[in-house]
């Protein structure tokens, strides 16, 4: 009798899906339903961004991910990622955009 090799990927995918659910559920455990919906709506935007990100060749994709992390860290250190803050300080945003412009013209 031949072993069905198609079962393993679907089991692995199910395990990954359950793990994702459990971790996201834990991360959102203290949120109200409205807050969960806000997070999940933004996660759909994040997924759209990741799909665009996949259009880059592998090397560019890795550089993009590294640069995104650097910008995130800059925003964090500049106090721009606080829960009570909406948007970025115009000066901080300008500083980052100035770096982008300088890099583009180097």
Long-range contacts (C-beta under 8 A, 24 or more apart in sequence): 71-96
